Amino acid sequence: MNRMSNTPDPAHGDDRLARLMKLAGERNLPDAQRMERARVAAYESWQRSLDPQVTSSSRKRMSFLIALATAAGVAALALLLSWNRTDSGPVPVARVMVVNGGASIRSGQATTHSAIAKGAVIDAGWVVETGEGRVALALGDSLSLRLDRDTRVRFDDKDRVTLLEGAIYLDSGGLNAAPFLRIATPAGEVRHVGTQFQVRVAGEDTRVRVREGRVLVLSTDDRSTQFDVAAGEELRMNATRAVITRGMPSYGADWEWSSSVAPAFDIENRPLAEFLAWVIRENGWQLRYTDEKWQQSAHEIRLHGSISPAGAGSMLEAVSMITGVPLEVRAGVLIAGRT
């Protein structure tokens, strides 16, 4: 039996190469003049590469390009580091306006607390605990957020807080006057639509009561379930049920705690009418003048000095003595003037 061999035969390889060259035919060489021009061009190119001036210029250009690339790289690195510092730095979300009694704050997952003071800045992720005190904070330019006693609130971001327990009161300053805010609770998420309202959490139960405007509440279990709570209504809900009660008063004991930590009203050179409008909004009252004379006087009288926000009754008594305008509250109505 003959065996096939994979080893190439040199003789056979030479024969194949010869046949290929024969098939290609003879190549025409350039004439002597063209060969000389090619030789001279190659020689001049080689001489230029050896020229010190040309080499120095090339090196300078190369150094300049390298320096430019290095500077661009350093600038890009600095910008990247700046972005990283911005992303990883604290994000301020609120500012403390009023502290009534003791309250504390802790950052992130820290277990230690520190006392909170007026003017303190709250960063995202921080938790405020009021204990026996009450606190009022400002979010943005006009939104007022107030915390009752025994309340814990985590400030998640500029537009979101989580009420862990206790009660908060929100005043947006009127319709579309403040940025959007979401309040997370065990029963659902509360979204304000230009309003005054309070939210109270006790265990798994959440209570939302609206003084002015309205709020939207989205259920935690079913995000498609939404409750629209209007002024004078109260929603009580947990994981199993939700009940809305209508005809709730906008004043009284359930609301008084929020006005006790209201930011002070600057009365200096302000008309009495402006002070009265502020005090009825803070307490959920209505205003009635006994006649046009007293209403005109309220717009003409200017206040001076300052008033301690010790309580609505004390403030009204002090203003009445200073201005001579009788002021009396009856069943949620502030009566200005002599009856």
C-alpha positions as a Markdown table, in Angstrom:
| # | Residue | x | y | z |
|---|---|---|---|---|
| 1 | Met | 0.0 | 0.0 | 0.0 |
| 2 | Asn | 1.3 | 3.4 | -1.0 |
| 3 | Arg | 1.2 | 6.1 | 1.8 |
| 4 | Met | 0.5 | 9.8 | 1.0 |
| 5 | Ser | 3.2 | 12.1 | 2.4 |
| 6 | Asn | 2.5 | 15.7 | 3.6 |
| 7 | Thr | 6.1 | 16.7 | 3.3 |
| 8 | Pro | 6.6 | 19.2 | 0.5 |
| 9 | Asp | 9.1 | 18.3 | -2.3 |
| 10 | Pro | 11.5 | 21.2 | -3.0 |
| 11 | Ala | 12.0 | 20.2 | -6.5 |
| 12 | His | 8.3 | 20.3 | -7.3 |
| 13 | Gly | 8.1 | 23.7 | -5.5 |
| 14 | Asp | 10.7 | 25.1 | -7.8 |
| 15 | Asp | 9.0 | 23.8 | -10.9 |
| 16 | Arg | 5.7 | 25.5 | -9.9 |
| 17 | Leu | 7.5 | 28.8 | -9.2 |
| 18 | Ala | 9.2 | 28.7 | -12.6 |
| 19 | Arg | 5.9 | 28.0 | -14.4 |
| 20 | Leu | 4.2 | 31.0 | -12.6 |
| 21 | Met | 7.1 | 33.4 | -13.6 |
| 22 | Lys | 6.9 | 32.2 | -17.2 |
| 23 | Leu | 3.2 | 32.8 | -17.3 |
| 24 | Ala | 3.6 | 36.4 | -15.8 |
| 25 | Gly | 6.1 | 37.2 | -18.6 |
| 26 | Glu | 8.9 | 39.7 | -18.5 |
| 27 | Arg | 8.5 | 43.0 | -16.6 |
| 28 | Asn | 9.6 | 46.3 | -18.3 |
| 29 | Leu | 12.2 | 48.1 | -16.1 |
| 30 | Pro | 12.1 | 52.0 | -15.8 |
| 31 | Asp | 14.7 | 53.8 | -18.0 |
| 32 | Ala | 17.9 | 55.1 | -16.6 |
| 33 | Gln | 16.6 | 58.7 | -16.3 |
| 34 | Arg | 13.6 | 57.7 | -14.2 |
| 35 | Met | 15.7 | 55.5 | -11.9 |
| 36 | Glu | 18.1 | 58.5 | -11.3 |
| 37 | Arg | 15.2 | 60.8 | -10.3 |
| 38 | Ala | 13.9 | 58.2 | -7.9 |
| 39 | Arg | 17.3 | 57.8 | -6.3 |
| 40 | Val | 17.8 | 61.6 | -6.0 |
| 41 | Ala | 14.3 | 62.0 | -4.3 |
| 42 | Ala | 15.0 | 59.3 | -1.8 |
| 43 | Tyr | 18.4 | 60.8 | -1.0 |
| 44 | Glu | 17.0 | 64.3 | -0.4 |
| 45 | Ser | 14.3 | 62.9 | 1.9 |
| 46 | Trp | 16.9 | 61.2 | 3.9 |
| 47 | Gln | 19.0 | 64.4 | 4.1 |
| 48 | Arg | 16.0 | 66.4 | 5.4 |
| 49 | Ser | 15.4 | 63.9 | 8.2 |
| 50 | Leu | 19.0 | 64.5 | 9.3 |
| 51 | Asp | 18.7 | 68.4 | 9.2 |
| 52 | Pro | 19.0 | 69.7 | 12.9 |
| 53 | Gln | 16.6 | 72.6 | 12.2 |
| 54 | Val | 13.9 | 70.5 | 10.7 |
| 55 | Thr | 14.3 | 67.9 | 13.6 |
| 56 | Ser | 14.2 | 70.7 | 16.2 |
| 57 | Ser | 11.0 | 72.2 | 14.6 |
| 58 | Ser | 9.4 | 68.8 | 14.5 |
| 59 | Arg | 10.3 | 68.1 | 18.1 |
| 60 | Lys | 8.9 | 71.5 | 19.1 |
| 61 | Arg | 5.7 | 70.7 | 17.4 |
| 62 | Met | 5.5 | 67.3 | 18.9 |
| 63 | Ser | 6.3 | 68.8 | 22.4 |
| 64 | Phe | 3.5 | 71.4 | 21.9 |
| 65 | Leu | 1.0 | 68.7 | 20.9 |
| 66 | Ile | 2.0 | 66.6 | 23.9 |
| 67 | Ala | 1.7 | 69.5 | 26.3 |
| 68 | Leu | -1.7 | 70.4 | 24.8 |
| 69 | Ala | -3.0 | 66.9 | 25.2 |
| 70 | Thr | -1.7 | 66.7 | 28.8 |
| 71 | Ala | -3.4 | 70.0 | 29.7 |
| 72 | Ala | -6.7 | 68.7 | 28.2 |
| 73 | Gly | -6.4 | 65.5 | 30.2 |
| 74 | Val | -5.7 | 67.4 | 33.4 |
| 75 | Ala | -8.7 | 69.7 | 32.8 |
| 76 | Ala | -11.0 | 66.7 | 32.1 |
| 77 | Leu | -9.7 | 65.0 | 35.3 |
| 78 | Ala | -10.4 | 68.1 | 37.3 |
| 79 | Leu | -13.9 | 68.4 | 35.9 |
| 80 | Leu | -14.6 | 64.8 | 36.6 |
| 81 | Leu | -13.4 | 65.1 | 40.2 |
| 82 | Ser | -15.6 | 68.2 | 40.6 |
| 83 | Trp | -18.6 | 66.3 | 39.4 |
| 84 | Asn | -17.9 | 63.5 | 41.8 |
| 85 | Arg | -17.6 | 65.9 | 44.7 |
| 86 | Thr | -20.9 | 67.5 | 43.7 |
| 87 | Asp | -22.6 | 64.1 | 43.4 |
| 88 | Ser | -21.3 | 62.8 | 46.7 |
| 89 | Gly | -21.7 | 66.0 | 48.7 |
| 90 | Pro | -24.6 | 66.8 | 51.0 |
| 91 | Val | -27.9 | 68.0 | 49.4 |
| 92 | Pro | -29.6 | 70.7 | 51.6 |
| 93 | Val | -33.4 | 70.3 | 51.6 |
| 94 | Ala | -34.8 | 72.4 | 54.5 |
| 95 | Arg | -33.9 | 75.1 | 57.0 |
| 96 | Val | -35.0 | 75.3 | 60.6 |
| 97 | Met | -37.2 | 78.4 | 61.3 |
| 98 | Val | -38.6 | 77.8 | 64.8 |
| 99 | Val | -37.7 | 75.5 | 67.7 |
| 100 | Asn | -40.1 | 75.2 | 70.6 |
| 101 | Gly | -38.7 | 72.9 | 73.3 |
| 102 | Gly | -36.2 | 70.2 | 72.8 |
| 103 | Ala | -35.6 | 68.5 | 69.4 |
| 104 | Ser | -32.8 | 66.5 | 67.8 |
| 105 | Ile | -31.3 | 65.5 | 64.5 |
| 106 | Arg | -29.2 | 62.7 | 63.2 |
| 107 | Ser | -27.7 | 62.1 | 59.7 |
| 108 | Gly | -28.1 | 59.1 | 57.6 |
| 109 | Gln | -27.7 | 55.8 | 59.4 |
| 110 | Ala | -26.0 | 57.4 | 62.5 |
| 111 | Thr | -27.3 | 56.4 | 65.9 |
| 112 | Thr | -26.1 | 59.5 | 67.8 |
| 113 | His | -28.3 | 62.6 | 68.0 |
| 114 | Ser | -27.5 | 66.3 | 68.2 |
| 115 | Ala | -29.6 | 69.2 | 69.4 |
| 116 | Ile | -31.4 | 71.1 | 66.6 |
| 117 | Ala | -31.2 | 74.9 | 66.6 |
| 118 | Lys | -32.8 | 77.7 | 64.6 |
| 119 | Gly | -31.1 | 78.3 | 61.3 |
| 120 | Ala | -29.8 | 74.8 | 61.0 |
| 121 | Val | -29.7 | 73.3 | 57.5 |
| 122 | Ile | -31.2 | 69.9 | 57.0 |
| 123 | Asp | -29.6 | 67.7 | 54.3 |
| 124 | Ala | -31.1 | 64.8 | 52.4 |
| 125 | Gly | -31.2 | 61.6 | 54.4 |
| 126 | Trp | -31.3 | 63.3 | 57.8 |
| 127 | Val | -33.9 | 62.5 | 60.4 |
| 128 | Val | -35.5 | 65.0 | 62.8 |
| 129 | Glu | -37.0 | 63.9 | 66.1 |
| 130 | Thr | -39.0 | 66.3 | 68.1 |
| 131 | Gly | -39.4 | 64.5 | 71.4 |
| 132 | Glu | -41.1 | 67.0 | 73.8 |
| 133 | Gly | -40.6 | 69.9 | 71.4 |
| 134 | Arg | -42.0 | 71.3 | 68.1 |
| 135 | Val | -40.2 | 72.5 | 65.1 |
| 136 | Ala | -41.0 | 74.6 | 62.0 |
| 137 | Leu | -38.9 | 74.3 | 58.8 |
| 138 | Ala | -38.9 | 76.0 | 55.5 |
| 139 | Leu | -38.7 | 74.1 | 52.2 |
| 140 | Gly | -37.9 | 76.3 | 49.3 |
| 141 | Asp | -39.1 | 79.9 | 49.4 |
| 142 | Ser | -42.7 | 79.6 | 50.7 |
| 143 | Leu | -43.5 | 76.0 | 51.9 |
| 144 | Ser | -43.8 | 75.7 | 55.7 |
| 145 | Leu | -43.4 | 72.3 | 57.3 |
| 146 | Arg | -44.2 | 72.0 | 61.0 |
| 147 | Leu | -43.6 | 69.0 | 63.3 |
| 148 | Asp | -45.7 | 68.2 | 66.4 |
| 149 | Arg | -44.3 | 66.6 | 69.6 |
| 150 | Asp | -43.1 | 63.0 | 69.4 |
| 151 | Thr | -42.6 | 63.1 | 65.7 |
| 152 | Arg | -39.9 | 61.5 | 63.5 |
| 153 | Val | -39.4 | 62.7 | 59.9 |
| 154 | Arg | -36.8 | 61.6 | 57.4 |
| 155 | Phe | -36.0 | 64.2 | 54.7 |
| 156 | Asp | -35.4 | 62.0 | 51.6 |
| 157 | Asp | -35.0 | 64.7 | 49.0 |
| 158 | Lys | -36.0 | 68.2 | 48.1 |
| 159 | Asp | -39.5 | 67.0 | 47.1 |
| 160 | Arg | -40.0 | 64.0 | 49.4 |
| 161 | Val | -40.2 | 63.4 | 53.1 |
| 162 | Thr | -41.1 | 60.2 | 55.1 |
| 163 | Leu | -43.3 | 60.6 | 58.2 |
| 164 | Leu | -42.2 | 57.7 | 60.4 |
| 165 | Glu | -44.4 | 58.6 | 63.3 |
| 166 | Gly | -46.2 | 61.6 | 64.9 |
| 167 | Ala | -47.8 | 64.6 | 63.0 |
| 168 | Ile | -46.7 | 67.2 | 60.5 |
| 169 | Tyr | -48.5 | 70.3 | 59.2 |
| 170 | Leu | -47.9 | 71.7 | 55.8 |
| 171 | Asp | -48.7 | 75.2 | 54.5 |
| 172 | Ser | -47.8 | 75.8 | 50.9 |
| 173 | Gly | -48.7 | 79.5 | 51.0 |
| 174 | Gly | -51.6 | 79.1 | 48.5 |
| 175 | Leu | -52.3 | 77.5 | 45.2 |
| 176 | Asn | -49.2 | 76.8 | 43.1 |
| 177 | Ala | -47.1 | 79.0 | 45.4 |
| 178 | Ala | -44.7 | 76.2 | 46.5 |
| 179 | Pro | -42.8 | 73.4 | 45.0 |
| 180 | Phe | -44.3 | 69.9 | 44.7 |
| 181 | Leu | -43.8 | 67.8 | 47.9 |
| 182 | Arg | -44.6 | 64.1 | 48.5 |
| 183 | Ile | -45.1 | 62.8 | 52.0 |
| 184 | Ala | -44.6 | 59.0 | 52.4 |
| 185 | Thr | -46.6 | 57.2 | 55.2 |
| 186 | Pro | -47.2 | 53.6 | 56.0 |
| 187 | Ala | -50.7 | 53.7 | 54.3 |
| 188 | Gly | -49.8 | 55.7 | 51.2 |
| 189 | Glu | -48.2 | 58.8 | 49.7 |
| 190 | Val | -49.7 | 62.2 | 50.2 |
| 191 | Arg | -49.3 | 64.9 | 47.6 |
| 192 | His | -50.4 | 68.5 | 48.1 |
| 193 | Val | -52.2 | 70.7 | 45.6 |
| 194 | Gly | -51.7 | 74.1 | 47.1 |
| 195 | Thr | -53.1 | 73.8 | 50.6 |
| 196 | Gln | -53.0 | 73.6 | 54.4 |
| 197 | Phe | -53.2 | 70.2 | 55.9 |
| 198 | Gln | -51.8 | 67.9 | 58.5 |
| 199 | Val | -50.8 | 64.2 | 58.4 |
| 200 | Arg | -50.6 | 62.0 | 61.5 |
| 201 | Val | -49.1 | 58.5 | 61.7 |
| 202 | Ala | -49.7 | 56.1 | 64.6 |
| 203 | Gly | -48.4 | 52.6 | 63.9 |
| 204 | Glu | -50.1 | 51.4 | 60.6 |
| 205 | Asp | -52.8 | 54.1 | 60.7 |
| 206 | Thr | -52.6 | 57.3 | 58.8 |
| 207 | Arg | -54.8 | 60.3 | 59.2 |
| 208 | Val | -55.0 | 63.2 | 56.7 |
| 209 | Arg | -57.0 | 66.3 | 57.5 |
| 210 | Val | -57.3 | 69.3 | 55.1 |
| 211 | Arg | -57.9 | 72.8 | 56.2 |
| 212 | Glu | -57.6 | 74.6 | 52.9 |
| 213 | Gly | -57.3 | 73.4 | 49.3 |
| 214 | Arg | -57.0 | 69.7 | 48.7 |
| 215 | Val | -54.5 | 66.7 | 48.7 |
| 216 | Leu | -54.2 | 63.5 | 46.8 |
| 217 | Val | -53.4 | 60.2 | 48.6 |
| 218 | Leu | -52.1 | 57.2 | 46.8 |
| 219 | Ser | -52.5 | 53.8 | 48.5 |
| 220 | Thr | -49.3 | 51.9 | 49.3 |
| 221 | Asp | -50.9 | 48.5 | 48.4 |
| 222 | Asp | -52.5 | 49.6 | 45.1 |
| 223 | Arg | -51.0 | 52.7 | 43.4 |
| 224 | Ser | -54.0 | 52.9 | 41.2 |
| 225 | Thr | -56.2 | 53.6 | 44.2 |
| 226 | Gln | -56.3 | 57.4 | 44.8 |
| 227 | Phe | -58.2 | 59.5 | 47.3 |
| 228 | Asp | -59.0 | 63.2 | 46.7 |
| 229 | Val | -59.4 | 64.9 | 50.1 |
| 230 | Ala | -60.8 | 68.4 | 50.1 |
| 231 | Ala | -61.0 | 71.2 | 52.6 |
| 232 | Gly | -63.1 | 70.2 | 55.7 |
| 233 | Glu | -62.5 | 66.5 | 55.1 |
| 234 | Glu | -60.5 | 63.9 | 56.9 |
| 235 | Leu | -59.2 | 60.6 | 55.6 |
| 236 | Arg | -58.3 | 57.7 | 57.9 |
| 237 | Met | -56.7 | 54.7 | 56.3 |
| 238 | Asn | -54.5 | 51.7 | 56.9 |
| 239 | Ala | -53.7 | 48.5 | 55.0 |
| 240 | Thr | -57.3 | 47.2 | 55.1 |
| 241 | Arg | -59.7 | 50.2 | 55.0 |
| 242 | Ala | -60.1 | 53.9 | 54.2 |
| 243 | Val | -62.8 | 56.2 | 55.5 |
| 244 | Ile | -63.4 | 59.8 | 54.6 |
| 245 | Thr | -65.3 | 62.1 | 57.1 |
| 246 | Arg | -66.7 | 65.4 | 55.9 |
| 247 | Gly | -67.7 | 68.6 | 57.8 |
| 248 | Met | -64.5 | 68.7 | 59.9 |
| 249 | Pro | -63.7 | 72.1 | 61.5 |
| 250 | Ser | -60.7 | 74.1 | 60.2 |
| 251 | Tyr | -59.9 | 75.3 | 63.7 |
| 252 | Gly | -59.8 | 74.0 | 67.3 |
| 253 | Ala | -57.6 | 71.8 | 69.4 |
| 254 | Asp | -56.5 | 69.5 | 66.6 |
| 255 | Trp | -55.0 | 72.5 | 64.8 |
| 256 | Glu | -53.7 | 74.7 | 67.6 |
| 257 | Trp | -50.3 | 72.9 | 67.9 |
| 258 | Ser | -49.3 | 74.0 | 64.4 |
| 259 | Ser | -49.9 | 77.7 | 65.0 |
| 260 | Ser | -47.8 | 77.5 | 68.2 |
| 261 | Val | -44.7 | 77.1 | 66.0 |
| 262 | Ala | -45.7 | 79.5 | 63.2 |
| 263 | Pro | -42.8 | 81.8 | 62.1 |
| 264 | Ala | -43.2 | 85.2 | 63.6 |
| 265 | Phe | -45.1 | 87.9 | 61.6 |
| 266 | Asp | -43.1 | 91.1 | 61.0 |
| 267 | Ile | -45.6 | 93.9 | 61.9 |
| 268 | Glu | -43.2 | 96.8 | 61.5 |
| 269 | Asn | -45.0 | 99.5 | 59.4 |
| 270 | Arg | -47.6 | 96.9 | 58.2 |
| 271 | Pro | -51.3 | 97.7 | 58.0 |
| 272 | Leu | -53.5 | 96.1 | 60.7 |
| 273 | Ala | -55.5 | 94.4 | 57.9 |
| 274 | Glu | -52.4 | 92.4 | 56.8 |
| 275 | Phe | -51.8 | 91.2 | 60.4 |
| 276 | Leu | -55.5 | 90.1 | 60.7 |
| 277 | Ala | -55.3 | 88.3 | 57.4 |
| 278 | Trp | -52.2 | 86.4 | 58.6 |
| 279 | Val | -53.6 | 85.5 | 62.0 |
| 280 | Ile | -56.9 | 84.1 | 60.6 |
| 281 | Arg | -55.0 | 82.0 | 58.0 |
| 282 | Glu | -52.7 | 80.5 | 60.7 |
| 283 | Asn | -55.7 | 79.6 | 62.9 |
| 284 | Gly | -58.3 | 78.5 | 60.3 |
| 285 | Trp | -60.6 | 81.3 | 61.2 |
| 286 | Gln | -62.8 | 83.7 | 59.2 |
| 287 | Leu | -62.7 | 87.5 | 59.5 |
| 288 | Arg | -65.7 | 89.7 | 59.9 |
| 289 | Tyr | -65.8 | 93.5 | 60.4 |
| 290 | Thr | -68.7 | 94.9 | 62.3 |
| 291 | Asp | -69.0 | 97.8 | 59.8 |
| 292 | Glu | -67.2 | 99.6 | 57.1 |
| 293 | Lys | -65.6 | 102.1 | 59.5 |
| 294 | Trp | -63.6 | 99.5 | 61.3 |
| 295 | Gln | -62.6 | 97.8 | 58.0 |
| 296 | Gln | -61.3 | 101.2 | 56.7 |
| 297 | Ser | -59.5 | 101.7 | 60.0 |
| 298 | Ala | -57.8 | 98.3 | 59.7 |
| 299 | His | -56.3 | 99.4 | 56.3 |
| 300 | Glu | -55.2 | 102.8 | 57.6 |
| 301 | Ile | -53.6 | 101.8 | 60.9 |
| 302 | Arg | -49.9 | 100.9 | 60.7 |
| 303 | Leu | -48.3 | 98.6 | 63.3 |
| 304 | His | -44.8 | 99.1 | 64.7 |
| 305 | Gly | -42.4 | 97.1 | 66.9 |
| 306 | Ser | -42.8 | 93.4 | 67.3 |
| 307 | Ile | -45.3 | 90.8 | 68.7 |
| 308 | Ser | -44.2 | 87.6 | 70.4 |
| 309 | Pro | -46.0 | 84.6 | 68.9 |
| 310 | Ala | -46.9 | 83.2 | 72.3 |
| 311 | Gly | -50.4 | 82.4 | 71.2 |
| 312 | Ala | -53.2 | 83.8 | 69.0 |
| 313 | Gly | -55.2 | 85.1 | 72.0 |
| 314 | Ser | -52.2 | 86.9 | 73.5 |
| 315 | Met | -51.3 | 88.5 | 70.1 |
| 316 | Leu | -54.9 | 89.7 | 69.5 |
| 317 | Glu | -55.1 | 91.2 | 73.0 |
| 318 | Ala | -51.8 | 93.1 | 72.5 |
| 319 | Val | -52.8 | 94.4 | 69.0 |
| 320 | Ser | -56.3 | 95.5 | 70.3 |
| 321 | Met | -54.8 | 97.5 | 73.1 |
| 322 | Ile | -52.2 | 99.2 | 70.8 |
| 323 | Thr | -54.6 | 100.0 | 68.0 |
| 324 | Gly | -57.9 | 100.6 | 69.9 |
| 325 | Val | -59.7 | 98.1 | 67.5 |
| 326 | Pro | -61.8 | 95.6 | 69.4 |
| 327 | Leu | -60.8 | 92.0 | 68.4 |
| 328 | Glu | -62.8 | 88.9 | 69.5 |
| 329 | Val | -62.9 | 85.3 | 68.3 |
| 330 | Arg | -66.3 | 83.5 | 68.3 |
| 331 | Ala | -66.8 | 79.9 | 67.0 |
| 332 | Gly | -63.9 | 80.3 | 64.5 |
| 333 | Val | -64.8 | 83.8 | 63.4 |
| 334 | Leu | -62.5 | 86.8 | 64.2 |
| 335 | Ile | -64.8 | 89.8 | 64.8 |
| 336 | Ala | -63.0 | 93.2 | 64.3 |
| 337 | Gly | -64.8 | 96.3 | 65.6 |
| 338 | Arg | -67.3 | 97.1 | 68.2 |
| 339 | Thr | -70.5 | 95.1 | 68.2 |
